Structure formats: structure tokens, C-alpha cells
Amino acid sequence: MKRFGLLGKNISYSFSQGYFTQKFKDLGLKDHSYENFDIQKIDEFKSVLAQDNLKGLNVTIPYKQDVIPFLDELDEKAAKIGAVNTIQFSEKGLKGFNTDAYGFQKSLEPFLRPHHKNALILGTGGASKAVHFVLNELGIANTFVSRSKKEGQYTYGELDQNIIEENTLIINCTPLGTYPNIDDKPQLPYQHIGPEHVLYDLIYNPSKTSFLALGEANGATISNGLKMLEQQAEKAWEIWNNPK
């Protein structure tokens, strides 16, 4: 049996297991399985690695950065981003990749218009690093928003009408609004969001978060993270099947 899986914490809700289980079924790969490795702290990763027949892993919250010291090598893009969401197993050891960036770019590009020159990135975790990387590659100026004040970033309390109107692309990289806490949302002055805005939420469950619903009510274009997940999963599958 060729075993693949997802490393994370409290991940019973995960998209990946259902997606890959169906994929293996569609491809007739009866000797492939995909399972959740739900660990409470990163040190437990060693016990996961001790298991037999592991061929590839995805990594999710909160271990996209914490997993890096356990790897033998980083892909150039993952090294630049500083976060890993895909691990390739080969004879040379464990190599970390970031397919979040690929998935995010592929899923965002259809929504972009010439006036989308400035973006707000809500949250500063592992996924936000891939978003920041992609926006820089696309030439879109971007600023992180977080609860605590850091140089070069906004706090939620600083977001006023001018900032919201200037930043017509707003990406939620926080877990706020994820099922079952569907009433949660980033604290924004939503009344200043309008038809020029694109609101993108990395969350996919529910399919329309409070963040997206409030944006849509004001005429904004909205997208959840499902297409990003599908794209990054396909990229991960490609990486696992082409160990170098």
C-alpha cells in the first residue's frame, strides 16, 4: 500500500482526505490510501515518519513553518516563501515544497482587473506567506493586517475608509469563519467595501463565510478557497509522482 496523508492539528474537517480518496478511486489506484495525521505538537511528527510506506504528505495549519527543521531539503520557492505544505519522500530524503502559492495564483488570476493594484492580507500565518509571495510576483502592492502592531503592517483598528477604498483586493488568511464558528469574521469596516473590491477567503467550509457574504452584499466580487485547494492538491500529486 502506498500511503499519503495530511499533517495538521484538529483536521477532521479536512478537504484533502476526501479529495485524494476520490481521486485514487477514479484512477483505479486500489493500492493507494490517504489519511489524516492529526498531531497536537510538531514533535509527534517523528512518530508519523516512523510509519511504513509513506510516499508523500500535505501539511496544514499550524505546521507549515514548524515542519521545516525536519526536512532534508527545500524547493527554491518554498525556501523563499518560508512555508511548506507538501513533502516529497525520495531516496535522498524529505523535500519540502509550497503548492499553496501555485494554487492561490491560479485561482486568483481570473478575478484580477487593472485597478487591483493594492491588497490587504488578513493574518500572518503560513498560508499568508504564500499569498504575499504571489502578490509580489504579480506586482500587486500588499500589506499584512494583524491583531498586534508590527512595523510595516496594519492592525484591524487602523483600517479606515481610505485604506479599505485604496486596497481593492482583500484576502482572508485567518481561520475566522471556519465551520462550525460560521458567524466569526475579520473585524473590518465592511461598509466601505464596494463593487471595485475582490474579497478572497482561503476558507472553503462554509462555501460562503460571513466575510464573503458581507462583501457580496456591498457589491464586491467574492471567491472562497476551494479552487486554490484543488489546484494545490493536483500540484502536490505531480510532485509526489516525480521525485528527483
C-alpha positions in Angstrom: 0.0 0.0 0.0 1.3 3.5 -1.0 0.3 5.8 1.8 -0.2 9.5 1.6 -1.7 11.9 4.1 -2.2 15.3 5.7 -0.2 16.5 8.7 -2.1 19.1 10.9 -3.9 19.7 14.1 -7.6 19.2 14.6 -8.1 18.3 10.9 -11.1 16.0 10.8 -12.8 18.6 8.6 -10.1 18.4 6.0 -10.7 18.7 2.3 -7.6 16.7 1.3 -8.6 13.3 2.6 -11.9 13.3 0.7 -10.3 14.8 -2.4 -7.5 12.2 -2.7 -9.6 9.2 -1.7 -11.9 10.1 -4.6 -9.0 10.7 -6.9 -7.4 7.3 -6.1 -10.8 5.7 -6.7 -11.3 7.5 -10.0 -7.8 6.4 -11.1 -8.3 2.8 -10.0 -5.4 3.0 -7.6 -6.5 0.4 -5.1 -3.0 0.2 -3.6 -3.1 4.0 -2.6 -4.5 5.4 0.6 -4.8 8.9 2.1 -5.1 9.5 5.8 -5.1 12.3 8.4 -2.1 12.5 10.7 -3.6 14.7 13.4 -0.9 15.7 15.9 -1.1 18.0 18.8 2.5 19.2 18.6 5.2 19.1 15.9 7.5 16.8 17.9 4.9 14.0 17.2 5.9 14.2 13.5 8.7 11.8 14.3 6.3 9.1 15.1 4.5 9.8 11.8 7.8 9.5 9.9 8.5 6.1 11.6 5.5 4.6 9.8 5.8 2.3 6.8 5.2 3.1 3.1 4.7 6.8 3.3 5.1 8.3 -0.2 4.0 11.9 0.3 2.4 14.3 2.8 0.5 17.6 2.8 0.9 20.0 5.7 -1.7 22.3 7.0 -2.3 24.7 10.0 -0.4 25.1 12.2 2.7 23.3 11.0 3.6 24.8 7.6 6.6 26.6 9.2 7.3 24.3 12.1 7.9 21.3 9.8 10.8 22.8 8.0 13.6 21.7 10.5 12.5 18.1 10.0 13.2 18.2 6.2 16.4 17.4 4.3 15.9 19.9 1.5 13.6 22.8 0.5 12.4 23.6 -3.0 13.6 27.1 -4.0 10.1 28.6 -3.9 9.3 27.0 -0.5 12.5 28.5 0.8 11.6 32.0 -0.5 8.1 31.7 1.0 9.3 30.3 4.3 6.4 27.7 4.5 5.9 24.2 3.3 2.6 22.5 2.5 3.8 19.5 0.5 6.5 16.9 1.4 8.1 14.6 -1.1 9.6 11.3 0.0 12.5 10.1 -2.1 15.8 8.2 -1.8 17.5 11.5 -0.9 15.2 12.1 2.0 12.4 14.6 2.6 12.0 17.6 0.4 9.6 20.5 1.2 7.5 22.3 -1.5 4.9 25.0 -1.4 2.0 24.4 -3.7 -0.2 27.0 -1.9 1.4 29.7 -4.0 0.6 27.9 -7.2 -3.0 27.1 -6.2 -3.6 30.7 -5.0 -2.2 32.3 -8.1 -4.2 30.0 -10.5 -7.4 30.6 -8.6 -7.0 34.4 -8.1 -5.9 35.5 -11.6 -9.4 35.2 -13.3 -10.7 37.8 -10.8 -7.9 40.4 -11.3 -8.6 43.7 -13.1 -6.2 46.6 -13.9 -7.4 48.6 -10.8 -6.4 45.8 -8.4 -3.0 47.4 -7.5 -3.1 47.2 -3.7 -4.1 44.3 -1.4 -4.6 43.6 2.3 -3.6 40.2 3.6 -5.5 39.4 6.7 -3.4 37.2 9.0 0.3 36.4 9.2 0.4 32.6 9.4 1.9 30.1 7.0 -0.7 30.5 4.2 -0.3 34.3 4.3 3.3 33.9 3.3 2.4 32.1 0.0 -0.2 34.8 -0.7 2.4 37.6 0.0 4.8 35.8 -2.4 2.2 35.5 -5.2 1.1 39.2 -4.9 4.7 40.3 -5.1 5.2 38.1 -8.2 2.1 39.7 -9.8 3.3 43.3 -8.9 0.4 43.9 -6.5 1.5 46.0 -3.5 0.3 44.3 -0.3 0.2 44.9 3.4 -0.4 42.4 6.2 -3.1 43.1 8.8 -2.8 41.5 12.2 -4.1 41.9 15.7 -0.8 43.0 17.1 1.1 46.1 15.9 4.3 45.3 13.8 6.3 47.6 11.6 5.0 47.8 8.1 1.7 46.2 9.0 -1.8 47.4 9.9 -3.8 46.4 12.9 -7.6 45.9 12.4 -8.3 49.0 14.4 -6.3 51.1 11.9 -8.4 50.1 8.9 -10.4 53.2 7.9 -12.3 54.2 4.8 -9.2 55.4 2.9 -7.3 52.2 3.5 -10.3 50.0 2.5 -11.0 52.0 -0.6 -7.4 52.0 -1.7 -7.0 48.3 -1.2 -9.5 46.8 -3.6 -8.2 43.2 -3.1 -8.7 41.8 0.4 -7.6 38.2 1.2 -8.5 36.4 4.4 -5.8 34.1 5.6 -7.1 33.7 9.1 -9.3 30.8 10.2 -12.1 33.2 11.3 -15.4 32.0 10.0 -14.5 28.3 9.5 -17.2 25.8 10.3 -18.6 25.4 13.0 -17.8 29.0 14.0 -19.5 30.5 10.9 -20.5 33.8 12.5 -16.9 34.8 13.1 -15.2 37.2 10.7 -12.3 39.6 10.5 -13.1 42.9 12.0 -13.3 45.2 9.0 -15.3 48.4 8.3 -17.3 46.4 5.7 -19.5 49.5 4.9 -16.5 50.8 2.8 -16.3 47.8 0.6 -17.9 48.2 -2.8 -18.1 46.9 -6.4 -14.5 47.6 -7.1 -13.4 45.1 -4.5 -12.5 41.4 -4.7 -12.7 39.5 -1.4 -10.9 36.2 -1.4 -11.2 33.8 1.5 -8.9 30.8 1.9 -11.6 29.1 3.9 -13.8 26.7 1.9 -16.1 25.4 4.6 -18.6 27.1 4.7 -18.5 27.9 1.0 -19.6 31.5 1.8 -18.2 32.8 5.0 -19.5 35.9 6.8 -16.5 37.8 5.4 -17.6 36.9 1.9 -21.3 37.4 2.5 -20.8 40.9 3.8 -18.6 41.8 0.9 -21.1 40.4 -1.6 -23.9 42.4 0.0 -21.9 45.5 -0.9 -21.4 44.5 -4.5 -17.9 43.0 -4.2 -16.7 40.1 -6.2 -16.1 37.1 -4.0 -14.2 33.8 -4.0 -13.6 31.0 -1.5 -10.6 28.8 -1.3 -11.9 25.7 -2.9 -10.3 26.2 -6.3 -7.0 27.0 -4.7 -7.2 23.7 -2.7 -8.0 21.7 -5.9 -5.1 23.4 -7.8 -2.6 22.9 -4.9 -3.7 19.3 -4.5 -3.1 18.5 -8.2 0.3 20.1 -8.0 1.2 18.0 -4.9 0.2 14.9 -6.7 2.5 15.8 -9.6 5.4 16.4 -7.1 4.8 13.1 -5.3 4.9 11.2 -8.6 8.1 12.9 -9.9 10.7 12.5 -7.1 14.1 13.9 -8.2 
